Amino acid sequence: MMAEDRRDVGLLAVTSADRLNAGWTAASRARERGVVHARSHIEKLLVDLPPHCAIVTVTDGHPAAK
């Protein structure tokens, strides 16, 4: 429904912020060690979005989660 009138919206449902961050951090560290093709799950999901897209993030987590 969010993209019904627009085609420049990405929707990201985050079910585990800690796992998302851990994967992103691990891929970043791997690239620092020379593994040039290392990509996290989130990077693989968002790679095809055009740069001008807005991203709406929904988190299903604990109210104290940041």
Distance bins in CASP14 RR format, pairs under 12 A and 6 or more apart:
PFRMAT RR
TARGET T0000
AUTHOR 0000-0000-0000
RMODE 2
METHOD distances of the structure
MODEL  1
1 9 0 0 0 0 0 1 0 0 0 0 0
1 11 0 0 0 0 0 1 0 0 0 0 0
1 56 0 0 0 0 0 1 0 0 0 0 0
2 8 0 0 0 0 0 1 0 0 0 0 0
2 9 1 0 1 0 0 0 0 0 0 0 0
2 10 0 0 0 0 1 0 0 0 0 0 0
2 11 1 0 0 1 0 0 0 0 0 0 0
2 12 0 0 0 0 0 1 0 0 0 0 0
2 13 0 0 0 0 0 1 0 0 0 0 0
2 53 0 0 0 0 0 1 0 0 0 0 0
2 54 0 0 0 0 1 0 0 0 0 0 0
2 55 0 0 0 0 0 1 0 0 0 0 0
2 56 1 0 0 1 0 0 0 0 0 0 0
2 58 0 0 0 0 0 1 0 0 0 0 0
3 9 1 0 1 0 0 0 0 0 0 0 0
3 10 1 0 0 1 0 0 0 0 0 0 0
3 11 1 0 0 1 0 0 0 0 0 0 0
3 49 0 0 0 0 0 1 0 0 0 0 0
3 53 0 0 0 0 1 0 0 0 0 0 0
3 54 0 0 0 0 0 1 0 0 0 0 0
3 55 0 0 0 0 0 1 0 0 0 0 0
3 56 0 0 0 0 1 0 0 0 0 0 0
6 52 0 0 0 0 0 1 0 0 0 0 0
6 53 0 0 0 0 1 0 0 0 0 0 0
6 54 0 0 0 0 1 0 0 0 0 0 0
6 56 0 0 0 0 0 1 0 0 0 0 0
7 49 0 0 0 0 0 1 0 0 0 0 0
7 50 0 0 0 0 1 0 0 0 0 0 0
7 52 0 0 0 0 0 1 0 0 0 0 0
7 53 0 0 0 0 1 0 0 0 0 0 0
7 54 0 0 0 0 0 1 0 0 0 0 0
8 49 0 0 0 0 1 0 0 0 0 0 0
8 50 1 0 0 1 0 0 0 0 0 0 0
8 51 0 0 0 0 0 1 0 0 0 0 0
8 52 1 0 0 1 0 0 0 0 0 0 0
8 53 1 0 1 0 0 0 0 0 0 0 0
8 54 1 0 0 1 0 0 0 0 0 0 0
8 55 0 0 0 0 0 1 0 0 0 0 0
8 56 0 0 0 0 0 1 0 0 0 0 0
9 49 0 0 0 0 1 0 0 0 0 0 0
9 50 0 0 0 0 0 1 0 0 0 0 0
9 52 0 0 0 0 0 1 0 0 0 0 0
9 53 1 0 0 1 0 0 0 0 0 0 0
9 54 1 0 1 0 0 0 0 0 0 0 0
9 55 1 0 0 1 0 0 0 0 0 0 0
9 56 1 0 0 1 0 0 0 0 0 0 0
9 57 0 0 0 0 0 1 0 0 0 0 0
10 45 0 0 0 0 1 0 0 0 0 0 0
10 46 0 0 0 0 1 0 0 0 0 0 0
10 48 0 0 0 0 0 1 0 0 0 0 0
10 49 1 0 0 1 0 0 0 0 0 0 0
10 50 0 0 0 0 1 0 0 0 0 0 0
10 52 0 0 0 0 0 1 0 0 0 0 0
10 53 1 0 1 0 0 0 0 0 0 0 0
10 54 1 0 0 1 0 0 0 0 0 0 0
10 55 1 0 1 0 0 0 0 0 0 0 0
10 56 1 0 0 1 0 0 0 0 0 0 0
10 57 0 0 0 0 1 0 0 0 0 0 0
10 58 0 0 0 0 0 1 0 0 0 0 0
11 45 0 0 0 0 0 1 0 0 0 0 0
11 46 0 0 0 0 0 1 0 0 0 0 0
11 49 0 0 0 0 0 1 0 0 0 0 0
11 53 0 0 0 0 0 1 0 0 0 0 0
11 54 0 0 0 0 1 0 0 0 0 0 0
11 55 1 0 0 1 0 0 0 0 0 0 0
11 56 1 0 1 0 0 0 0 0 0 0 0
11 57 0 0 0 0 1 0 0 0 0 0 0
11 58 1 0 0 1 0 0 0 0 0 0 0
12 20 0 0 0 0 1 0 0 0 0 0 0
12 41 0 0 0 0 0 1 0 0 0 0 0
12 42 1 0 0 1 0 0 0 0 0 0 0
12 43 0 0 0 0 0 1 0 0 0 0 0
12 45 1 0 0 1 0 0 0 0 0 0 0
12 46 1 0 0 1 0 0 0 0 0 0 0
12 49 0 0 0 0 1 0 0 0 0 0 0
12 53 0 0 0 0 0 1 0 0 0 0 0
12 54 0 0 0 0 0 1 0 0 0 0 0
12 55 1 0 1 0 0 0 0 0 0 0 0
12 56 1 0 0 1 0 0 0 0 0 0 0
12 57 1 0 1 0 0 0 0 0 0 0 0
12 58 1 0 0 1 0 0 0 0 0 0 0
12 59 0 0 0 0 1 0 0 0 0 0 0
12 60 0 0 0 0 0 1 0 0 0 0 0
13 20 0 0 0 0 0 1 0 0 0 0 0
13 42 0 0 0 0 0 1 0 0 0 0 0
13 45 0 0 0 0 0 1 0 0 0 0 0
13 55 0 0 0 0 0 1 0 0 0 0 0
13 56 0 0 0 0 1 0 0 0 0 0 0
13 57 0 0 0 0 1 0 0 0 0 0 0
13 58 1 0 1 0 0 0 0 0 0 0 0
13 59 0 0 0 0 1 0 0 0 0 0 0
13 60 1 0 0 1 0 0 0 0 0 0 0
13 61 0 0 0 0 0 1 0 0 0 0 0
14 20 1 0 1 0 0 0 0 0 0 0 0
14 21 0 0 0 0 1 0 0 0 0 0 0
14 24 0 0 0 0 0 1 0 0 0 0 0
14 41 0 0 0 0 0 1 0 0 0 0 0
14 42 0 0 0 0 1 0 0 0 0 0 0
14 45 0 0 0 0 0 1 0 0 0 0 0
14 55 0 0 0 0 0 1 0 0 0 0 0
14 56 0 0 0 0 0 1 0 0 0 0 0
14 57 1 0 0 1 0 0 0 0 0 0 0
14 58 1 0 0 1 0 0 0 0 0 0 0
14 59 1 0 1 0 0 0 0 0 0 0 0
14 60 1 0 0 1 0 0 0 0 0 0 0
14 61 0 0 0 0 1 0 0 0 0 0 0
14 65 0 0 0 0 1 0 0 0 0 0 0
14 66 0 0 0 0 0 1 0 0 0 0 0
15 41 0 0 0 0 0 1 0 0 0 0 0
15 42 0 0 0 0 0 1 0 0 0 0 0
15 57 0 0 0 0 0 1 0 0 0 0 0
15 58 0 0 0 0 1 0 0 0 0 0 0
15 59 0 0 0 0 1 0 0 0 0 0 0
15 60 1 0 1 0 0 0 0 0 0 0 0
15 61 1 0 0 1 0 0 0 0 0 0 0
15 62 0 0 0 0 0 1 0 0 0 0 0
15 65 0 0 0 0 0 1 0 0 0 0 0
16 22 0 0 0 0 1 0 0 0 0 0 0
16 23 0 0 0 0 0 1 0 0 0 0 0
16 41 0 0 0 0 0 1 0 0 0 0 0
16 42 0 0 0 0 0 1 0 0 0 0 0
16 59 0 0 0 0 1 0 0 0 0 0 0
16 60 0 0 0 0 1 0 0 0 0 0 0
16 61 0 0 0 0 1 0 0 0 0 0 0
16 62 0 0 0 0 0 1 0 0 0 0 0
16 65 0 0 0 0 1 0 0 0 0 0 0
17 23 0 0 0 0 0 1 0 0 0 0 0
17 24 0 0 0 0 0 1 0 0 0 0 0
17 42 0 0 0 0 0 1 0 0 0 0 0
17 57 0 0 0 0 1 0 0 0 0 0 0
17 58 0 0 0 0 0 1 0 0 0 0 0
17 59 1 0 0 1 0 0 0 0 0 0 0
17 60 0 0 0 0 1 0 0 0 0 0 0
17 61 1 0 0 1 0 0 0 0 0 0 0
17 62 0 0 0 0 1 0 0 0 0 0 0
17 64 0 0 0 0 0 1 0 0 0 0 0
17 65 1 0 1 0 0 0 0 0 0 0 0
17 66 1 0 0 1 0 0 0 0 0 0 0
18 24 0 0 0 0 0 1 0 0 0 0 0
18 25 0 0 0 0 0 1 0 0 0 0 0
18 59 0 0 0 0 0 1 0 0 0 0 0
18 61 0 0 0 0 0 1 0 0 0 0 0
18 62 0 0 0 0 0 1 0 0 0 0 0
18 65 0 0 0 0 1 0 0 0 0 0 0
18 66 0 0 0 0 0 1 0 0 0 0 0
19 25 0 0 0 0 0 1 0 0 0 0 0
19 26 0 0 0 0 0 1 0 0 0 0 0
19 40 0 0 0 0 0 1 0 0 0 0 0
19 41 0 0 0 0 1 0 0 0 0 0 0
19 42 0 0 0 0 1 0 0 0 0 0 0
19 61 0 0 0 0 0 1 0 0 0 0 0
20 26 0 0 0 0 0 1 0 0 0 0 0
20 27 0 0 0 0 0 1 0 0 0 0 0
20 40 1 0 0 1 0 0 0 0 0 0 0
20 41 1 0 0 1 0 0 0 0 0 0 0
20 42 1 0 1 0 0 0 0 0 0 0 0
20 43 0 0 0 0 0 1 0 0 0 0 0
20 45 0 0 0 0 0 1 0 0 0 0 0
20 46 0 0 0 0 0 1 0 0 0 0 0
20 57 0 0 0 0 0 1 0 0 0 0 0
20 59 0 0 0 0 1 0 0 0 0 0 0
20 61 0 0 0 0 0 1 0 0 0 0 0
20 65 0 0 0 0 0 1 0 0 0 0 0
21 27 0 0 0 0 0 1 0 0 0 0 0
21 28 0 0 0 0 0 1 0 0 0 0 0
21 40 0 0 0 0 1 0 0 0 0 0 0
21 41 0 0 0 0 0 1 0 0 0 0 0
21 42 0 0 0 0 1 0 0 0 0 0 0
21 65 0 0 0 0 0 1 0 0 0 0 0
21 66 0 0 0 0 0 1 0 0 0 0 0
22 28 0 0 0 0 0 1 0 0 0 0 0
22 29 0 0 0 0 0 1 0 0 0 0 0
22 40 0 0 0 0 1 0 0 0 0 0 0
22 41 0 0 0 0 0 1 0 0 0 0 0
22 42 0 0 0 0 0 1 0 0 0 0 0
23 29 0 0 0 0 1 0 0 0 0 0 0
23 30 0 0 0 0 1 0 0 0 0 0 0
23 38 0 0 0 0 1 0 0 0 0 0 0
23 39 0 0 0 0 1 0 0 0 0 0 0
23 40 1 0 1 0 0 0 0 0 0 0 0
23 41 1 0 0 1 0 0 0 0 0 0 0
23 42 1 0 0 1 0 0 0 0 0 0 0
23 43 0 0 0 0 1 0 0 0 0 0 0
23 44 0 0 0 0 0 1 0 0 0 0 0
24 30 0 0 0 0 0 1 0 0 0 0 0
24 31 0 0 0 0 0 1 0 0 0 0 0
24 38 0 0 0 0 0 1 0 0 0 0 0
24 39 0 0 0 0 1 0 0 0 0 0 0
24 40 1 0 1 0 0 0 0 0 0 0 0
24 41 0 0 0 0 1 0 0 0 0 0 0
24 42 1 0 1 0 0 0 0 0 0 0 0
24 43 1 0 0 1 0 0 0 0 0 0 0
24 44 0 0 0 0 0 1 0 0 0 0 0
24 45 0 0 0 0 0 1 0 0 0 0 0
24 46 0 0 0 0 0 1 0 0 0 0 0
25 31 0 0 0 0 0 1 0 0 0 0 0
25 32 0 0 0 0 0 1 0 0 0 0 0
25 38 0 0 0 0 0 1 0 0 0 0 0
25 40 0 0 0 0 1 0 0 0 0 0 0
25 42 0 0 0 0 0 1 0 0 0 0 0
25 43 0 0 0 0 0 1 0 0 0 0 0
26 32 0 0 0 0 0 1 0 0 0 0 0
26 33 0 0 0 0 0 1 0 0 0 0 0
26 35 0 0 0 0 0 1 0 0 0 0 0
26 38 1 0 0 1 0 0 0 0 0 0 0
26 39 0 0 0 0 0 1 0 0 0 0 0
26 40 1 0 0 1 0 0 0 0 0 0 0
26 41 0 0 0 0 0 1 0 0 0 0 0
26 42 0 0 0 0 0 1 0 0 0 0 0
26 43 0 0 0 0 0 1 0 0 0 0 0
27 33 0 0 0 0 0 1 0 0 0 0 0
27 34 0 0 0 0 0 1 0 0 0 0 0
27 35 0 0 0 0 1 0 0 0 0 0 0
27 36 0 0 0 0 0 1 0 0 0 0 0
27 37 0 0 0 0 1 0 0 0 0 0 0
27 38 1 0 1 0 0 0 0 0 0 0 0
27 39 1 0 1 0 0 0 0 0 0 0 0
27 40 1 1 0 0 0 0 0 0 0 0 0
27 41 0 0 0 0 1 0 0 0 0 0 0
27 42 0 0 0 0 1 0 0 0 0 0 0
27 43 1 0 0 1 0 0 0 0 0 0 0
27 44 0 0 0 0 1 0 0 0 0 0 0
28 34 0 0 0 0 0 1 0 0 0 0 0
28 35 0 0 0 0 0 1 0 0 0 0 0
28 38 0 0 0 0 1 0 0 0 0 0 0
28 39 0 0 0 0 0 1 0 0 0 0 0
28 40 1 0 0 1 0 0 0 0 0 0 0
28 42 0 0 0 0 0 1 0 0 0 0 0
28 43 0 0 0 0 1 0 0 0 0 0 0
29 35 0 0 0 0 1 0 0 0 0 0 0
29 38 0 0 0 0 1 0 0 0 0 0 0
29 40 0 0 0 0 0 1 0 0 0 0 0
30 36 0 0 0 0 1 0 0 0 0 0 0
30 37 0 0 0 0 1 0 0 0 0 0 0
30 38 1 1 0 0 0 0 0 0 0 0 0
30 39 0 0 0 0 1 0 0 0 0 0 0
30 40 0 0 0 0 1 0 0 0 0 0 0
30 43 0 0 0 0 0 1 0 0 0 0 0
31 37 0 0 0 0 1 0 0 0 0 0 0
31 38 1 0 1 0 0 0 0 0 0 0 0
31 39 0 0 0 0 1 0 0 0 0 0 0
31 40 0 0 0 0 0 1 0 0 0 0 0
31 43 0 0 0 0 0 1 0 0 0 0 0
32 38 0 0 0 0 1 0 0 0 0 0 0
37 43 0 0 0 0 0 1 0 0 0 0 0
37 44 0 0 0 0 0 1 0 0 0 0 0
38 44 0 0 0 0 0 1 0 0 0 0 0
39 45 0 0 0 0 1 0 0 0 0 0 0
39 46 0 0 0 0 0 1 0 0 0 0 0
39 47 1 0 0 1 0 0 0 0 0 0 0
40 46 0 0 0 0 1 0 0 0 0 0 0
40 47 0 0 0 0 0 1 0 0 0 0 0
41 47 0 0 0 0 0 1 0 0 0 0 0
42 49 0 0 0 0 0 1 0 0 0 0 0
42 55 0 0 0 0 0 1 0 0 0 0 0
42 57 0 0 0 0 0 1 0 0 0 0 0
43 49 0 0 0 0 0 1 0 0 0 0 0
45 55 0 0 0 0 0 1 0 0 0 0 0
45 57 0 0 0 0 0 1 0 0 0 0 0
46 53 0 0 0 0 1 0 0 0 0 0 0
46 55 1 0 0 1 0 0 0 0 0 0 0
46 57 0 0 0 0 0 1 0 0 0 0 0
47 53 0 0 0 0 0 1 0 0 0 0 0
49 55 1 0 0 1 0 0 0 0 0 0 0
49 56 0 0 0 0 0 1 0 0 0 0 0
59 65 1 0 0 1 0 0 0 0 0 0 0
59 66 0 0 0 0 1 0 0 0 0 0 0
END
